[in-house]
Amino acid sequence: MNRGRISYFFLFALSLWATLFFSKTVSGFIFPVLGLGLLALAVTVLPVEDPRWKQRGLAFGFLGLGVLIGAFRAPDAMPNSYTAIPLDRVGEFHGILSADSTAVPHSSEVLTRYPVKLEQVVNRDGELRGSAGGEVLVWVRGGQMMFKGQEIIVEAEPAPSREPGRFAYVCWADRGQIQVGGFRRPVDSLRAGFFSVIQRRIRDLEPPVAALLSALLLGRREELQHSLYQQFRYSGSLHLLALSGLHLGILYFFLSLLLRFVRDRRARGLAASALLLGYVFLVGWRPSLERAVFMLLMASLGYVLDRELHPLNLLCLAASILLVLHPYYAFDLSFQLSFVSLLGILLLGPYLYRLWQPYVPKLIGWPLAISLSAQIGTAPLVLFHFGAVHPVGVAAALVLIPLITLFLGAGLLFVGLSALPISINTLFAEALLLLYRSITFFLRIFARLPGLHLQWRPLYWGILAVLLIPFLLELPVKKRDRIC
C-alpha cells in the first residue's frame, strides 16, 4: 500500500458498512444504481495513462464494489420475519437459542439477554399453533445461563423491535415464564458440558475472585457485583470486561510460552492459533472475537508463507467478510467499537508515539499511544450512545492491563491444575486473590475521577468526521514501527 494515499481496502469496507447501515432509511434502488455508477466511472477512468487518475479509478472501483455488494446483502433483501398467528394474539412462543445468553449487571439485579430463533407461536388461549420465523430478543431479570442450540419456551408476548438489527421482535419476561429444553445437536451439548466443568473449577475460588475470572476468561457476568461493574464503567475500562482481541492476545502470549518446547516458530504459532480457535468455540462466537481470530489466523498464515500482510488491510478484509456473512453486524455496537478501536491504534498509534518518544521511555510510550489512540477512535461512538466518555481510561489501561494479564495467566494455570491433587494450586488461588485486590484498588481510584459529558448529539458527527481524516489517509512517515 502506498503511503500518504487512500487505502482502497478501507474504502471498500467503509462503503460496504455504510450501505448496510443506511439500507433501512434509504430507498432500495438508490444503492444499486450508485454502485453501478461508481463502477462505470472506474472503468472509464482506469485506462487513462496519468497515474493519479488510475488511483482515482481504483478508488471509485472499490467504493462501487462495496456499495453494490452491500445493496445485495442488505437486511431488507433477506427473508422477512413472520408469525402465522397475528402478533397481538401471541401469548407464547417456542424457539432455539441462536447464541449464548449474556448478562449485564443492572442496579440490584442482573438482566439476562436471550437471542431466540423463532420456530413456533401459540395464541393466548393455547388453542392455536403456527409456524414463525425471524429472531426475538428476550430480556429476563435474573435469568439462568443458557447455551447456543438449547430449546426454549417463553410464555410472554413478543412485540415488534424498534431498533435496527437482526432482531425483528423483543420481549420482556420473568424467570417463571421461561422453560428450558435440551440440545438438538450433540456438539452443542458437548460444548455446554465442557463449559460447565470449567465454571465449577473457577467457583472453587473466593466468590468475588471467581466472578471476575469468569467474566474475563469466559465472558460470563452473571455473578459480577454491580458495584464492580460500575467501577469498570466509570474508570473508562468497561472494554476490558468484553472478550476481544486484547484477551485473545493475552491468551496467545501464554499459549506461546507453554508451547516453547516446539522449536519451529511457525509450527508453534499455528498450534497456538489452533488452540485459540478451540477457546473461541468454547466461549462463543461474537464480532470482536471473530475479527481478532480472523486477523490472527491470516497473520499466522502470512508468517508461515513468509509474506508480509499489512495490519490495516487485514482489518478491512476481516470487516468486509464479517459484514458479508452477517449483514446485521453493521448495526452492532460491539462490532463498530471493535473495528474503530483497532483502526485508531493502527493509524494514530505510531504518530502519537512519536510525539512523546524523546521524553517518555518506550516501555510506557507505546502502551500510552495505543491506549490514547483507541480511546480517540471510539470516542464519537461512545459519546453518541452513552453521552459520556472517561478520559481517565487512558491512564487506567496502563495499570489495569498488566494486572489483568497476570490475573488471566494465574487463572489459566489454576483451571489447568485444578484437576491435579497438588497443593501448588493453593498458591495460584492466593495469587489470584492478591491480584483481584490490586485490580479493585486501582479501579476505585480511577472511578472517582470525573468523565466528559456532552448532550448535543450533532457534535458527535463533527468529531467523527474530523477523526476520519487520518483514518482515510495514511500519512507518510520515515519509518513505521510495527505495533501488531
C-alpha positions in Angstrom: 0.0 0.0 0.0 1.3 3.4 -0.9 1.9 5.8 2.0 0.0 9.0 2.0 -2.7 7.7 -0.3 -6.2 6.4 0.4 -6.4 2.8 1.5 -8.6 1.1 -1.1 -9.5 -1.8 1.2 -10.6 0.8 3.7 -12.8 2.4 1.1 -14.4 -0.9 0.3 -15.1 -1.8 3.9 -16.4 1.6 4.7 -18.8 1.8 1.7 -20.0 -1.8 2.4 -20.8 -0.9 6.1 -22.4 2.5 5.2 -24.7 0.8 2.6 -25.8 -1.9 5.1 -26.2 0.7 7.9 -28.4 3.1 5.8 -30.2 0.4 3.9 -33.3 0.8 6.1 -33.6 4.5 5.7 -32.7 5.0 2.0 -34.8 3.8 -0.9 -33.8 0.4 -2.1 -32.9 1.2 -5.7 -30.5 4.0 -4.9 -27.6 1.9 -3.7 -27.5 -0.5 -6.7 -27.7 2.5 -9.1 -24.9 4.3 -7.1 -22.7 1.2 -7.1 -23.1 0.6 -10.8 -22.5 4.3 -11.5 -19.2 4.2 -9.5 -18.1 1.0 -11.2 -18.9 2.6 -14.6 -16.9 5.7 -13.6 -14.0 3.4 -12.6 -14.0 1.6 -15.9 -13.9 5.0 -17.7 -11.1 6.4 -15.6 -8.7 3.4 -15.3 -7.5 3.4 -18.9 -6.1 7.0 -18.6 -2.3 7.0 -18.6 -2.0 9.5 -15.7 -1.1 7.6 -12.5 -3.2 9.9 -10.4 -6.3 9.1 -12.5 -5.6 5.4 -12.2 -5.6 5.8 -8.4 -8.9 7.6 -8.6 -10.3 4.9 -10.8 -9.3 2.2 -8.3 -10.9 4.3 -5.5 -14.1 4.5 -7.5 -14.0 0.8 -8.2 -13.5 -0.2 -4.6 -16.3 2.2 -3.5 -18.7 0.9 -6.1 -18.0 -2.7 -5.4 -18.6 -2.1 -1.7 -21.9 -0.3 -2.3 -23.1 -2.9 -4.8 -22.3 -5.9 -2.6 -23.9 -4.1 0.4 -27.0 -3.4 -1.6 -27.5 -7.1 -2.4 -26.7 -8.2 1.2 -28.9 -5.5 2.8 -31.1 -6.9 5.6 -34.2 -5.9 3.7 -33.2 -8.2 0.9 -33.2 -11.2 3.3 -36.3 -13.3 4.1 -38.8 -11.4 6.3 -39.7 -12.5 9.8 -43.2 -13.7 10.2 -45.7 -15.3 12.7 -48.6 -17.5 11.5 -50.7 -16.0 14.3 -51.2 -12.2 14.5 -48.6 -10.8 16.8 -51.1 -9.1 19.1 -52.7 -12.6 19.8 -49.5 -14.5 20.5 -49.1 -15.5 24.2 -46.3 -18.0 23.9 -43.5 -18.8 21.5 -41.0 -21.6 21.0 -37.6 -21.5 19.6 -33.9 -22.3 19.9 -31.1 -20.0 21.2 -29.0 -18.6 18.3 -26.2 -17.6 20.7 -25.4 -18.0 24.4 -27.3 -15.9 26.8 -25.4 -12.9 28.2 -25.9 -11.0 31.4 -25.5 -7.3 32.3 -25.3 -6.3 36.0 -28.0 -3.6 36.4 -28.8 -1.9 39.8 -29.5 -4.7 42.4 -30.4 -7.3 39.7 -28.9 -8.9 36.6 -30.6 -8.6 33.2 -30.1 -11.7 31.1 -30.3 -11.5 27.3 -31.6 -14.4 25.2 -31.3 -14.3 21.4 -34.0 -16.8 20.2 -34.6 -18.1 16.7 -38.4 -18.4 16.4 -39.9 -21.6 15.3 -43.5 -21.7 16.6 -46.1 -19.4 18.2 -49.1 -20.2 20.3 -52.1 -17.9 20.8 -53.2 -16.7 24.3 -55.8 -19.4 24.8 -53.3 -22.1 23.8 -55.7 -23.5 21.2 -53.9 -22.3 18.0 -50.3 -23.0 17.0 -48.5 -21.8 14.0 -45.0 -21.6 12.5 -42.8 -18.5 12.9 -39.6 -17.1 11.5 -37.1 -14.4 12.5 -35.3 -13.7 15.8 -36.6 -12.3 19.0 -34.5 -10.7 21.8 -35.8 -11.9 25.2 -34.9 -9.9 28.3 -35.2 -11.7 31.7 -34.4 -10.3 35.2 -32.1 -12.7 36.9 -32.4 -15.4 34.2 -30.3 -18.5 34.2 -27.5 -19.2 31.9 -28.3 -20.9 28.6 -26.2 -22.0 25.7 -26.5 -21.8 21.9 -28.6 -24.6 20.5 -30.7 -25.0 23.6 -34.5 -25.2 23.2 -36.6 -22.5 25.0 -40.3 -21.8 25.5 -41.3 -18.3 26.6 -44.8 -17.7 28.0 -44.9 -14.0 27.2 -45.9 -11.7 24.3 -43.3 -10.5 21.8 -43.5 -7.1 20.3 -42.0 -5.6 17.2 -38.5 -4.3 17.7 -37.9 -0.6 17.0 -34.1 -0.9 16.9 -32.4 -1.8 13.6 -30.5 -5.1 13.6 -31.1 -8.8 13.4 -33.9 -8.9 15.9 -37.4 -8.5 14.5 -39.1 -8.8 17.9 -38.3 -8.0 21.5 -39.8 -9.5 24.7 -39.6 -8.9 28.4 -40.3 -11.9 30.6 -40.0 -13.2 34.2 -38.0 -16.3 35.2 -41.2 -18.2 35.8 -42.2 -17.7 32.2 -39.1 -19.4 30.8 -39.0 -23.2 30.2 -35.6 -24.7 29.2 -35.3 -27.7 26.9 -32.4 -29.8 25.7 -29.9 -29.6 22.9 -30.7 -30.8 19.4 -27.0 -31.2 18.3 -24.5 -33.3 20.2 -21.8 -30.7 19.6 -23.8 -28.0 21.4 -24.4 -30.4 24.4 -20.7 -31.3 24.5 -19.6 -27.6 24.5 -22.0 -26.8 27.3 -20.8 -29.7 29.4 -17.1 -28.7 29.0 -18.0 -25.0 29.7 -19.8 -26.1 33.0 -16.8 -28.1 34.1 -14.5 -25.1 33.8 -17.1 -22.9 35.6 -17.2 -25.4 38.5 -13.4 -25.2 38.8 -13.5 -21.4 38.8 -16.1 -21.4 41.6 -13.6 -23.1 43.9 -12.1 -19.6 44.3 -13.4 -16.9 46.6 -16.8 -15.7 45.1 -15.6 -12.2 44.1 -12.5 -13.6 42.5 -14.4 -16.3 40.7 -16.9 -13.8 39.4 -14.2 -11.6 37.9 -12.3 -14.5 36.5 -15.4 -15.9 34.9 -16.2 -12.5 33.3 -12.6 -12.0 32.0 -12.0 -15.6 30.9 -15.4 -16.9 29.9 -17.3 -13.7 29.2 -19.9 -14.5 31.9 -21.0 -11.6 34.1 -24.0 -13.2 36.0 -22.2 -13.2 39.3 -20.2 -10.0 38.9 -21.1 -7.4 41.5 -22.9 -4.3 40.2 -20.6 -2.0 42.1 -17.5 -3.6 40.5 -19.2 -3.3 37.1 -19.8 0.4 37.7 -16.2 0.9 38.7 -15.1 -0.6 35.4 -17.5 1.7 33.6 -16.6 5.0 35.4 -12.9 4.3 35.1 -13.2 4.1 31.3 -12.2 0.4 31.5 -15.5 -1.3 30.6 -14.0 -2.6 27.4 -11.7 -4.8 29.5 -14.7 -6.9 30.5 -15.7 -7.6 26.9 -14.0 -10.5 25.3 -12.0 -9.1 22.5 -8.7 -9.1 20.7 -7.0 -8.0 23.9 -8.0 -11.2 25.6 -7.0 -13.3 22.7 -3.6 -11.6 22.5 -3.1 -12.3 26.2 -4.1 -15.9 25.8 -1.9 -16.2 22.7 1.1 -14.9 24.7 0.6 -17.5 27.4 0.0 -20.3 25.0 3.2 -19.5 23.1 5.1 -19.7 26.4 3.5 -23.1 27.2 4.5 -24.3 23.7 8.1 -23.3 23.9 9.1 -26.9 23.6 8.1 -26.7 19.9 11.3 -25.4 18.3 9.8 -24.3 15.0 8.4 -20.8 15.5 5.9 -21.2 12.6 4.6 -24.5 13.9 4.3 -23.0 17.4 2.4 -20.0 16.1 0.0 -22.3 14.2 -0.5 -24.5 17.2 -1.3 -21.5 19.5 -3.7 -20.2 16.9 -5.5 -23.6 16.7 -5.9 -23.6 20.5 -7.3 -20.2 20.3 -9.9 -21.4 17.9 -10.9 -24.0 20.5 -11.2 -21.3 23.1 -13.4 -19.1 20.9 -15.6 -22.1 20.2 -15.9 -22.6 24.0 -16.8 -19.0 24.9 -19.0 -18.4 21.8 -18.5 -16.5 18.6 -19.0 -12.8 18.8 -18.0 -9.9 16.5 -14.9 -8.8 18.4 -13.6 -12.3 18.8 -14.3 -13.2 15.1 -12.4 -10.1 14.0 -9.4 -11.0 16.2 -9.4 -14.7 15.2 -9.6 -13.9 11.5 -6.7 -11.4 11.7 -4.6 -13.7 13.9 -5.1 -16.7 11.5 -4.3 -14.6 8.5 -1.2 -13.1 10.1 0.0 -16.6 11.1 -0.6 -17.9 7.6 1.4 -14.9 6.2 4.2 -15.7 8.6 4.2 -19.4 7.5 4.3 -18.4 3.9 6.9 -15.7 4.6 4.6 -12.9 3.3 4.2 -9.5 5.0 0.5 -8.6 5.5 -0.4 -5.0 6.3 -2.5 -4.9 9.5 -4.8 -2.3 8.1 -5.6 -4.5 5.1 -6.2 -7.4 7.4 -8.6 -5.3 9.5 -10.6 -4.1 6.5 -10.7 -7.6 5.0 -12.0 -9.0 8.3 -14.6 -6.3 8.5 -15.7 -6.9 4.9 -16.0 -10.7 5.3 -17.9 -10.5 8.5 -20.3 -7.9 7.1 -21.0 -10.0 4.0 -21.6 -13.1 6.2 -23.6 -11.2 8.9 -25.1 -8.0 7.4 -26.7 -7.2 10.8 -23.3 -6.6 12.3 -23.5 -3.2 10.6 -25.8 -2.1 13.4 -24.0 -3.9 16.2 -22.2 -1.5 18.6 -19.6 -4.1 19.7 -18.7 -4.7 16.1 -18.3 -1.0 15.5 -16.3 -0.4 18.6 -14.0 -3.4 18.0 -13.0 -2.2 14.5 -12.8 1.5 15.2 -10.6 1.0 18.3 -8.1 -1.1 16.3 -8.3 1.3 13.4 -7.3 4.1 15.8 -4.4 2.1 17.1 -3.1 1.2 13.7 -3.3 4.7 12.2 -2.9 7.0 15.1 -0.7 5.0 17.4 2.6 5.4 15.6 2.2 9.2 15.3 1.1 9.7 18.9 4.1 7.7 20.0 6.5 10.0 18.0 5.1 13.0 19.8 6.5 11.9 23.1 9.2 9.4 22.0 12.1 11.8 23.1 10.6 12.3 26.5 8.9 9.0 27.5 10.5 5.6 27.8 9.4 3.1 25.2 8.0 0.8 27.8 5.5 3.4 28.7 5.3 5.3 25.4 3.9 2.5 23.3 1.1 1.5 25.7 0.2 5.1 26.2 0.0 5.7 22.5 -2.1 2.6 22.0 -4.5 3.4 24.8 -5.0 7.0 23.8 -5.4 6.2 20.1 -8.0 3.5 20.8 -10.0 6.0 23.0 -9.8 8.7 20.4 -11.1 6.3 17.8 -14.1 5.1 19.8 -14.9 8.5 21.5 -17.6 9.6 18.9 -19.4 6.2 19.1 -19.3 6.1 22.9 -20.5 9.8 23.2 -23.3 9.1 20.8 -24.6 6.0 22.6 -23.8 6.9 26.2 -23.4 10.6 26.3 -20.1 10.4 28.2 -16.5 9.3 27.9 -14.0 8.8 30.7 -10.5 10.0 29.5 -9.0 8.5 32.7 -9.3 5.2 30.9 -6.1 6.1 29.1 -4.2 6.1 32.3 -6.2 3.3 33.8 -5.3 1.0 31.0 -1.6 1.4 31.7 -2.1 -0.1 35.2 -5.0 -2.4 34.7 -4.0 -4.3 31.5 -0.7 -5.6 33.1 -2.7 -6.6 36.2 -5.4 -8.3 34.2 -2.8 -10.1 32.1 -1.3 -11.6 35.2 -4.8 -12.3 36.6 -5.7 -14.2 33.4 -2.4 -16.1 33.4 -2.8 -17.2 37.0 -6.4 -18.1 36.3 -5.4 -20.3 33.4 -2.9 -22.1 35.5 -5.4 -22.5 38.3 -8.0 -24.0 36.0 -5.5 -26.2 34.3 -4.0 -27.6 37.5 -7.3 -27.8 39.5 -7.8 -31.4 38.3 -4.5 -32.4 39.8 -4.2 -33.3 43.5 -1.4 -30.9 44.2 -1.1 -28.2 46.7 0.5 -25.7 44.3 -3.0 -24.7 43.1 -3.5 -23.1 46.5 -0.6 -20.8 45.7 -2.3 -19.7 42.4 -5.6 -19.1 44.4 -3.7 -16.8 46.7 -2.1 -15.0 43.8 -5.5 -14.5 42.2 -6.9 -13.0 45.4 -3.9 -10.6 45.7 -4.3 -9.6 42.0 -8.1 -9.1 42.5 -7.5 -6.8 45.4 -4.9 -4.8 43.4 -7.3 -4.5 40.4 -10.2 -3.4 42.6 -8.0 -0.9 44.4 -7.0 0.9 41.3 -10.5 0.7 39.9 -11.8 2.6 42.9 -9.2 5.3 42.5 -9.8 5.8 38.7 -13.6 5.6 39.0 -13.6 8.6 41.3 -12.2 10.9 38.6 -14.8 12.8 36.5 -15.8 12.0 33.0 -16.6 14.1 30.0 -20.4 14.5 29.4 -21.8 16.0 26.1 -25.5 16.3 25.4 -25.6 17.9 21.9 -25.6 14.9 19.7 -24.9 16.6 16.3 -21.5 17.5 17.7 -20.5 13.8 17.8 -20.8 13.5 14.0 -18.5 16.5 13.6 -15.9 14.9 15.9 -16.3 11.7 13.9 -15.7 13.5 10.6 -12.5 15.1 11.9 -11.2 11.8 13.3 -11.9 10.0 10.0 -9.3 12.2 8.2 -6.2 10.3 9.5 -8.2 7.1 9.1 -8.8 7.7 5.4 -5.2 8.8 4.7 -2.0 7.1 5.8 0.3 10.0 6.5 3.8 9.5 5.2 6.5 8.6 7.8 10.1 7.9 7.5 9.9 4.7 9.4 6.8 2.9 10.6 7.0 0.9 13.8 5.1 -2.3 13.9 2.6 -2.4 16.8 0.8 -5.6 16.0 
